[in-house]
Amino acid sequence: VGHNMRVESIEVEAPFEIRVDEREPQQIVDELRRCPMAKVVVASLEIGDYLIEANGKTIVVERKAIVDFQQ
């Protein structure tokens, strides 16, 4: 989470849900919870690291580090 973006400053029009895999760093979960329109749920996910559900659609996000790409 090494960036200068303030998650709570991102404007969204409707509440949405982010499911975060239980193996993801707590620091990222805490940062996501700062967004007032996001309902953040930590769960065991079968695919991806994050599932974002909004407007009847689901986006799957797989977080990778540079070392993952090098391997």
C-alpha positions, 0 to 999 in steps of 0.5 A: 500500500505504498502510495499517496492515494487516499481511498476515502477520497474516491468518489462512488455513486452507490455502495459496493462490496469488496470481498478480500481473501483472508490471506491478504495483508491486514494493512490493505483491508484496513485501507479499503475499510476507509472508503465509506461506500465500501462494505469490506468482507474478509473471506476465503476466496476460491479465485482471486484476491479481491472480488468487487461487486457493484451494479450487478457485476463482479470484478476479480482482482489478483494482486501480484508482486514483481517477484511473482512475474519474475518466477 
